[in-house]
Amino acid sequence: MPSKKKTKPDLSVDFAGIRLKNPVLTASGTFGYGEEFADIIDLNRLGGVIVKGISLKPITGNPPPRIWETPSGMLNAIGLENPGVDVFLRDKLPFLRNYDIAVLVNIFGYCLEDYVGVAERLDGVPGVSGLEVNISCPNVKAGGIVFGTDLKAAFELLSAVRKATRLPVIAKLSPNVTDITAFARTARDAGCDGLSLINTLLGMAIDIRSRRPRLANCTGGLSGPAIRPVAVRMVWQAAKAVDLPLIGMGGIMTHEDALEFILAGASAVAVGTANFVNPRATLDIIGGMEAFLVQEGIGSVRELVGKVCVA
């Protein structure tokens, strides 16, 4: 007797009003502006691309060395190098418009006015699906306090961005805080439509022979599988604290890793450091996720969101 044909599962997700054909996106800063990977993978198979961070004016970034490999991860101190929003709109975004994918623009600045300026420039621009607001930057007008580690500063910043655009606003939260749920609630109260978490953990590596830091900047952001358990825990906590869709990220290398985040409460995931190790990691994760759903007899990936069993 012929075997019964298995129905292809539904991987589509509606994230804060943004249609994603599947829940797999590329994490900001690890995939350039999409064009860098277009000869390696079919961008149309992705749920979306979160582009490298964009500021109001061009930024040259930090001096080298800017990357150092660590056990199960990497440190980076690129310094948010980017060409600025005007060059992004002129030279980078037109390429992405050729693809049927969501494009989230990661934005940042060093004062509230910088963030608002970028948000205003991107508002209503064809091809931009939403804004991911990186709040892990120092506020130079407030003595260098990091927006993402001060509740009052975070609220003021996110509220201002919310007022500056009609696009979905997704706050990218820093893990370098005592209570992630307090910042999740602050982002919700500021009017954000969703959350991304986690950003990198602050780390450092030292060359014991030269006795100098491995990075010219001394410290950098730690990413990769080493931080995944921390990221999964924070996504789980944030999902319980607020009724907002979440993009989970932090050390996702396989579809099993991605499904951990979804079970913890994420509606979508972003793949970052894995892109440096395996440029086809996103497609492998999409394929693995689809195969898992078929094996488990699950019709839609949405059925798994937040379904971790906790006694």
C-alpha positions as a Markdown table, in Angstrom:
| # | Residue | x | y | z |
|---|---|---|---|---|
| 1 | Met | 0.0 | 0.0 | 0.0 |
| 2 | Pro | 1.5 | 3.4 | -1.0 |
| 3 | Ser | 2.6 | 5.6 | 1.9 |
| 4 | Lys | 0.5 | 8.6 | 2.7 |
| 5 | Lys | 2.1 | 11.9 | 1.5 |
| 6 | Lys | 3.1 | 14.1 | 4.3 |
| 7 | Thr | 1.7 | 17.6 | 4.2 |
| 8 | Lys | 4.3 | 20.4 | 4.0 |
| 9 | Pro | 4.2 | 22.4 | 7.3 |
| 10 | Asp | 3.4 | 26.1 | 7.5 |
| 11 | Leu | 6.5 | 28.1 | 8.5 |
| 12 | Ser | 4.9 | 31.5 | 8.0 |
| 13 | Val | 4.8 | 34.0 | 10.9 |
| 14 | Asp | 3.1 | 37.4 | 11.3 |
| 15 | Phe | 5.6 | 39.4 | 13.4 |
| 16 | Ala | 4.2 | 42.7 | 14.7 |
| 17 | Gly | 2.4 | 43.1 | 11.4 |
| 18 | Ile | 5.4 | 42.0 | 9.3 |
| 19 | Arg | 4.8 | 39.0 | 7.1 |
| 20 | Leu | 7.6 | 36.4 | 7.3 |
| 21 | Lys | 7.5 | 33.3 | 5.1 |
| 22 | Asn | 9.4 | 31.5 | 7.8 |
| 23 | Pro | 10.7 | 32.6 | 11.2 |
| 24 | Val | 14.4 | 32.6 | 10.3 |
| 25 | Leu | 16.1 | 36.0 | 9.9 |
| 26 | Thr | 19.8 | 37.1 | 9.7 |
| 27 | Ala | 21.1 | 38.9 | 12.8 |
| 28 | Ser | 22.4 | 42.5 | 12.3 |
| 29 | Gly | 26.1 | 42.8 | 11.8 |
| 30 | Thr | 26.6 | 39.3 | 10.6 |
| 31 | Phe | 25.1 | 39.3 | 7.2 |
| 32 | Gly | 26.1 | 42.7 | 5.8 |
| 33 | Tyr | 23.3 | 44.2 | 3.7 |
| 34 | Gly | 22.3 | 40.9 | 2.1 |
| 35 | Glu | 24.3 | 41.4 | -1.1 |
| 36 | Glu | 27.4 | 39.9 | 0.5 |
| 37 | Phe | 25.7 | 36.5 | 0.7 |
| 38 | Ala | 23.6 | 36.6 | -2.4 |
| 39 | Asp | 26.0 | 34.5 | -4.5 |
| 40 | Ile | 26.1 | 31.8 | -1.8 |
| 41 | Ile | 22.4 | 31.4 | -0.8 |
| 42 | Asp | 19.0 | 32.2 | -2.2 |
| 43 | Leu | 17.9 | 35.2 | -0.2 |
| 44 | Asn | 14.3 | 34.6 | -1.2 |
| 45 | Arg | 14.3 | 31.5 | 1.0 |
| 46 | Leu | 14.9 | 33.6 | 4.1 |
| 47 | Gly | 12.2 | 35.0 | 6.4 |
| 48 | Gly | 14.0 | 38.3 | 6.4 |
| 49 | Val | 17.2 | 40.2 | 6.7 |
| 50 | Ile | 18.1 | 42.4 | 9.6 |
| 51 | Val | 20.8 | 44.7 | 8.0 |
| 52 | Lys | 24.0 | 45.9 | 9.6 |
| 53 | Gly | 23.4 | 48.8 | 12.0 |
| 54 | Ile | 22.7 | 52.2 | 10.4 |
| 55 | Ser | 23.4 | 55.5 | 11.9 |
| 56 | Leu | 22.6 | 59.1 | 10.9 |
| 57 | Lys | 26.1 | 59.8 | 9.7 |
| 58 | Pro | 28.9 | 57.5 | 8.5 |
| 59 | Ile | 31.0 | 55.8 | 11.2 |
| 60 | Thr | 34.5 | 54.3 | 10.5 |
| 61 | Gly | 34.4 | 52.0 | 13.5 |
| 62 | Asn | 37.2 | 50.8 | 15.8 |
| 63 | Pro | 40.9 | 50.2 | 14.8 |
| 64 | Pro | 42.0 | 46.6 | 14.4 |
| 65 | Pro | 42.2 | 44.0 | 15.7 |
| 66 | Arg | 38.4 | 43.9 | 16.0 |
| 67 | Ile | 37.5 | 40.2 | 16.1 |
| 68 | Trp | 38.9 | 37.4 | 18.3 |
| 69 | Glu | 37.7 | 33.8 | 18.4 |
| 70 | Thr | 36.8 | 32.4 | 21.8 |
| 71 | Pro | 35.8 | 28.9 | 23.0 |
| 72 | Ser | 32.3 | 28.3 | 21.4 |
| 73 | Gly | 32.1 | 31.9 | 20.1 |
| 74 | Met | 33.8 | 35.1 | 19.2 |
| 75 | Leu | 34.4 | 38.6 | 20.5 |
| 76 | Asn | 33.9 | 41.6 | 18.2 |
| 77 | Ala | 34.5 | 45.3 | 18.6 |
| 78 | Ile | 33.8 | 46.5 | 15.1 |
| 79 | Gly | 32.5 | 49.8 | 16.4 |
| 80 | Leu | 29.3 | 49.8 | 14.4 |
| 81 | Glu | 31.1 | 50.8 | 11.1 |
| 82 | Asn | 28.5 | 51.8 | 8.5 |
| 83 | Pro | 28.1 | 54.3 | 5.6 |
| 84 | Gly | 25.2 | 56.2 | 7.2 |
| 85 | Val | 21.5 | 56.2 | 6.4 |
| 86 | Asp | 21.7 | 58.3 | 3.2 |
| 87 | Val | 24.2 | 56.0 | 1.5 |
| 88 | Phe | 22.2 | 53.0 | 2.8 |
| 89 | Leu | 19.1 | 54.3 | 1.1 |
| 90 | Arg | 20.9 | 55.1 | -2.1 |
| 91 | Asp | 23.3 | 52.1 | -2.5 |
| 92 | Lys | 22.2 | 49.2 | -0.3 |
| 93 | Leu | 18.4 | 49.1 | 0.0 |
| 94 | Pro | 17.7 | 49.0 | -3.8 |
| 95 | Phe | 19.4 | 45.6 | -4.0 |
| 96 | Leu | 17.2 | 44.2 | -1.2 |
| 97 | Arg | 14.1 | 45.4 | -3.0 |
| 98 | Asn | 14.7 | 42.7 | -5.6 |
| 99 | Tyr | 13.9 | 40.0 | -3.1 |
| 100 | Asp | 10.6 | 38.8 | -1.5 |
| 101 | Ile | 11.9 | 39.1 | 2.0 |
| 102 | Ala | 11.2 | 41.3 | 5.0 |
| 103 | Val | 13.9 | 43.9 | 5.5 |
| 104 | Leu | 14.4 | 45.2 | 9.1 |
| 105 | Val | 16.8 | 48.0 | 9.5 |
| 106 | Asn | 18.9 | 48.0 | 12.7 |
| 107 | Ile | 19.4 | 51.6 | 13.8 |
| 108 | Phe | 21.5 | 53.2 | 16.5 |
| 109 | Gly | 23.1 | 56.5 | 17.6 |
| 110 | Tyr | 24.9 | 58.2 | 20.4 |
| 111 | Cys | 22.2 | 60.6 | 21.5 |
| 112 | Leu | 18.4 | 60.5 | 21.2 |
| 113 | Glu | 18.4 | 63.0 | 18.3 |
| 114 | Asp | 20.5 | 60.6 | 16.2 |
| 115 | Tyr | 18.1 | 57.7 | 16.6 |
| 116 | Val | 15.1 | 60.0 | 15.8 |
| 117 | Gly | 16.9 | 61.3 | 12.7 |
| 118 | Val | 17.5 | 57.8 | 11.3 |
| 119 | Ala | 13.9 | 56.7 | 12.1 |
| 120 | Glu | 12.5 | 59.8 | 10.3 |
| 121 | Arg | 14.7 | 59.1 | 7.3 |
| 122 | Leu | 13.5 | 55.5 | 7.0 |
| 123 | Asp | 9.8 | 56.2 | 7.7 |
| 124 | Gly | 7.6 | 55.4 | 4.7 |
| 125 | Val | 10.5 | 54.2 | 2.6 |
| 126 | Pro | 9.5 | 51.4 | 0.2 |
| 127 | Gly | 11.2 | 48.1 | 1.0 |
| 128 | Val | 11.7 | 48.8 | 4.7 |
| 129 | Ser | 9.5 | 46.5 | 6.8 |
| 130 | Gly | 10.5 | 47.7 | 10.3 |
| 131 | Leu | 13.1 | 49.1 | 12.6 |
| 132 | Glu | 15.3 | 47.2 | 15.1 |
| 133 | Val | 16.5 | 49.7 | 17.6 |
| 134 | Asn | 19.9 | 48.9 | 19.1 |
| 135 | Ile | 19.8 | 50.5 | 22.5 |
| 136 | Ser | 23.2 | 49.1 | 23.6 |
| 137 | Cys | 24.9 | 52.4 | 22.8 |
| 138 | Pro | 26.3 | 55.1 | 25.2 |
| 139 | Asn | 24.4 | 58.3 | 25.4 |
| 140 | Val | 27.1 | 60.9 | 24.9 |
| 141 | Lys | 24.8 | 63.7 | 26.1 |
| 142 | Ala | 24.3 | 61.9 | 29.5 |
| 143 | Gly | 27.8 | 61.1 | 30.5 |
| 144 | Gly | 28.1 | 58.0 | 28.4 |
| 145 | Ile | 25.4 | 56.0 | 30.2 |
| 146 | Val | 24.2 | 53.1 | 28.0 |
| 147 | Phe | 20.6 | 53.5 | 26.9 |
| 148 | Gly | 20.0 | 49.8 | 27.2 |
| 149 | Thr | 21.1 | 49.6 | 30.8 |
| 150 | Asp | 19.1 | 52.5 | 32.2 |
| 151 | Leu | 15.3 | 52.2 | 32.4 |
| 152 | Lys | 14.6 | 55.9 | 32.2 |
| 153 | Ala | 17.0 | 56.5 | 29.2 |
| 154 | Ala | 15.6 | 53.4 | 27.4 |
| 155 | Phe | 12.0 | 54.6 | 27.8 |
| 156 | Glu | 12.8 | 58.1 | 26.6 |
| 157 | Leu | 14.7 | 56.8 | 23.6 |
| 158 | Leu | 12.2 | 54.2 | 22.5 |
| 159 | Ser | 9.3 | 56.6 | 23.1 |
| 160 | Ala | 10.9 | 59.2 | 20.8 |
| 161 | Val | 11.6 | 56.6 | 18.1 |
| 162 | Arg | 8.0 | 55.3 | 18.3 |
| 163 | Lys | 6.8 | 58.9 | 17.7 |
| 164 | Ala | 9.2 | 59.4 | 14.8 |
| 165 | Thr | 7.9 | 56.6 | 12.6 |
| 166 | Arg | 4.9 | 54.6 | 11.5 |
| 167 | Leu | 7.0 | 51.5 | 11.0 |
| 168 | Pro | 7.0 | 48.6 | 13.5 |
| 169 | Val | 9.5 | 49.4 | 16.2 |
| 170 | Ile | 11.4 | 46.4 | 17.7 |
| 171 | Ala | 13.7 | 47.1 | 20.6 |
| 172 | Lys | 16.9 | 45.1 | 20.7 |
| 173 | Leu | 17.6 | 44.5 | 24.4 |
| 174 | Ser | 21.0 | 44.3 | 26.1 |
| 175 | Pro | 21.7 | 41.2 | 28.3 |
| 176 | Asn | 24.1 | 43.3 | 30.4 |
| 177 | Val | 21.4 | 44.1 | 32.9 |
| 178 | Thr | 20.3 | 42.7 | 36.2 |
| 179 | Asp | 16.6 | 42.1 | 35.2 |
| 180 | Ile | 15.7 | 41.6 | 31.5 |
| 181 | Thr | 12.0 | 41.7 | 32.3 |
| 182 | Ala | 12.2 | 45.3 | 33.6 |
| 183 | Phe | 13.6 | 46.4 | 30.2 |
| 184 | Ala | 11.0 | 44.3 | 28.3 |
| 185 | Arg | 8.2 | 46.0 | 30.2 |
| 186 | Thr | 9.9 | 49.4 | 29.6 |
| 187 | Ala | 10.0 | 48.8 | 25.8 |
| 188 | Arg | 6.3 | 47.7 | 25.9 |
| 189 | Asp | 5.3 | 50.8 | 27.8 |
| 190 | Ala | 7.3 | 53.0 | 25.3 |
| 191 | Gly | 5.1 | 51.7 | 22.5 |
| 192 | Cys | 7.4 | 49.1 | 20.9 |
| 193 | Asp | 5.8 | 46.5 | 18.7 |
| 194 | Gly | 8.2 | 43.7 | 19.4 |
| 195 | Leu | 11.6 | 42.8 | 21.0 |
| 196 | Ser | 14.9 | 41.4 | 19.8 |
| 197 | Leu | 17.0 | 39.6 | 22.4 |
| 198 | Ile | 19.7 | 39.2 | 23.2 |
| 199 | Asn | 22.5 | 41.5 | 22.0 |
| 200 | Thr | 26.0 | 40.4 | 22.8 |
| 201 | Leu | 27.4 | 40.0 | 26.3 |
| 202 | Leu | 30.4 | 42.2 | 27.2 |
| 203 | Gly | 33.6 | 40.3 | 27.2 |
| 204 | Met | 37.4 | 40.5 | 27.1 |
| 205 | Ala | 40.4 | 38.4 | 26.1 |
| 206 | Ile | 44.1 | 39.0 | 26.9 |
| 207 | Asp | 47.3 | 37.9 | 25.2 |
| 208 | Ile | 49.3 | 36.5 | 28.1 |
| 209 | Arg | 52.7 | 37.0 | 26.3 |
| 210 | Ser | 52.3 | 40.6 | 25.2 |
| 211 | Arg | 50.0 | 41.2 | 28.2 |
| 212 | Arg | 47.8 | 43.3 | 26.0 |
| 213 | Pro | 44.0 | 42.9 | 25.2 |
| 214 | Arg | 43.3 | 40.8 | 22.1 |
| 215 | Leu | 41.0 | 43.6 | 20.8 |
| 216 | Ala | 42.2 | 47.2 | 20.2 |
| 217 | Asn | 39.0 | 48.4 | 22.0 |
| 218 | Cys | 40.0 | 46.2 | 25.0 |
| 219 | Thr | 36.4 | 44.8 | 25.4 |
| 220 | Gly | 33.9 | 43.5 | 22.9 |
| 221 | Gly | 30.7 | 41.8 | 22.4 |
| 222 | Leu | 30.6 | 38.0 | 23.0 |
| 223 | Ser | 28.4 | 36.0 | 20.7 |
| 224 | Gly | 28.1 | 32.3 | 19.6 |
| 225 | Pro | 27.0 | 29.1 | 21.2 |
| 226 | Ala | 28.6 | 30.0 | 24.5 |
| 227 | Ile | 25.9 | 32.5 | 25.2 |
| 228 | Arg | 22.9 | 30.5 | 24.0 |
| 229 | Pro | 21.7 | 29.2 | 27.4 |
| 230 | Val | 21.7 | 32.8 | 28.7 |
| 231 | Ala | 19.8 | 34.0 | 25.6 |
| 232 | Val | 17.2 | 31.2 | 25.9 |
| 233 | Arg | 16.7 | 32.0 | 29.5 |
| 234 | Met | 16.2 | 35.7 | 28.8 |
| 235 | Val | 13.8 | 35.1 | 26.0 |
| 236 | Trp | 11.7 | 32.8 | 28.2 |
| 237 | Gln | 11.7 | 35.5 | 31.0 |
| 238 | Ala | 10.7 | 38.3 | 28.6 |
| 239 | Ala | 8.0 | 36.2 | 27.0 |
| 240 | Lys | 6.4 | 35.7 | 30.4 |
| 241 | Ala | 6.7 | 39.3 | 31.3 |
| 242 | Val | 5.2 | 41.0 | 28.2 |
| 243 | Asp | 2.7 | 40.2 | 25.5 |
| 244 | Leu | 4.9 | 41.2 | 22.6 |
| 245 | Pro | 6.3 | 39.1 | 19.7 |
| 246 | Leu | 10.0 | 38.3 | 20.3 |
| 247 | Ile | 12.9 | 37.6 | 17.9 |
| 248 | Gly | 15.3 | 35.3 | 19.8 |
| 249 | Met | 19.0 | 35.2 | 19.1 |
| 250 | Gly | 22.3 | 34.2 | 20.6 |
| 251 | Gly | 24.4 | 31.3 | 19.4 |
| 252 | Ile | 21.9 | 29.6 | 17.1 |
| 253 | Met | 23.8 | 27.1 | 14.9 |
| 254 | Thr | 21.2 | 24.5 | 14.1 |
| 255 | His | 17.4 | 24.1 | 13.7 |
| 256 | Glu | 17.4 | 22.5 | 17.2 |
| 257 | Asp | 18.9 | 25.7 | 18.6 |
| 258 | Ala | 16.3 | 27.8 | 16.8 |
| 259 | Leu | 13.4 | 25.6 | 18.1 |
| 260 | Glu | 14.7 | 26.1 | 21.7 |
| 261 | Phe | 14.1 | 29.8 | 21.3 |
| 262 | Ile | 10.7 | 29.3 | 19.8 |
| 263 | Leu | 9.6 | 26.9 | 22.6 |
| 264 | Ala | 10.9 | 29.6 | 25.0 |
| 265 | Gly | 8.5 | 32.1 | 23.5 |
| 266 | Ala | 10.2 | 33.6 | 20.4 |
| 267 | Ser | 8.0 | 34.0 | 17.3 |
| 268 | Ala | 11.1 | 34.4 | 15.1 |
| 269 | Val | 14.8 | 33.8 | 15.4 |
| 270 | Ala | 17.9 | 35.6 | 14.1 |
| 271 | Val | 21.0 | 33.7 | 13.1 |
| 272 | Gly | 24.3 | 35.6 | 13.6 |
| 273 | Thr | 27.7 | 34.1 | 14.4 |
| 274 | Ala | 26.8 | 30.9 | 12.6 |
| 275 | Asn | 27.0 | 32.8 | 9.3 |
| 276 | Phe | 30.7 | 33.2 | 9.8 |
| 277 | Val | 31.2 | 29.5 | 10.3 |
| 278 | Asn | 28.7 | 28.3 | 7.7 |
| 279 | Pro | 27.4 | 30.8 | 5.2 |
| 280 | Arg | 24.4 | 28.5 | 4.4 |
| 281 | Ala | 23.5 | 28.1 | 8.1 |
| 282 | Thr | 20.2 | 30.0 | 7.7 |
| 283 | Leu | 19.0 | 27.6 | 4.9 |
| 284 | Asp | 20.1 | 24.6 | 6.8 |
| 285 | Ile | 18.1 | 25.8 | 9.8 |
| 286 | Ile | 15.0 | 26.4 | 7.7 |
| 287 | Gly | 15.2 | 23.0 | 6.1 |
| 288 | Gly | 15.9 | 21.3 | 9.5 |
| 289 | Met | 12.9 | 23.1 | 11.1 |
| 290 | Glu | 10.6 | 22.0 | 8.3 |
| 291 | Ala | 11.8 | 18.4 | 8.5 |
| 292 | Phe | 11.3 | 18.4 | 12.3 |
| 293 | Leu | 7.7 | 19.6 | 12.0 |
| 294 | Val | 7.0 | 16.9 | 9.5 |
| 295 | Gln | 8.5 | 14.2 | 11.7 |
| 296 | Glu | 6.5 | 15.5 | 14.7 |
| 297 | Gly | 3.3 | 15.9 | 12.7 |
| 298 | Ile | 3.0 | 19.6 | 13.5 |
| 299 | Gly | 1.2 | 21.6 | 11.0 |
| 300 | Ser | 2.5 | 25.1 | 11.8 |
| 301 | Val | 5.6 | 26.4 | 13.5 |
| 302 | Arg | 3.3 | 28.8 | 15.3 |
| 303 | Glu | 2.0 | 25.9 | 17.4 |
| 304 | Leu | 5.4 | 25.7 | 19.2 |
| 305 | Val | 5.7 | 29.3 | 20.2 |
| 306 | Gly | 6.1 | 29.4 | 24.0 |
| 307 | Lys | 5.2 | 25.8 | 24.5 |
| 308 | Val | 8.0 | 24.8 | 26.7 |
| 309 | Cys | 6.7 | 22.5 | 29.5 |
| 310 | Val | 7.5 | 23.9 | 32.9 |
| 311 | Ala | 6.2 | 22.2 | 36.0 |
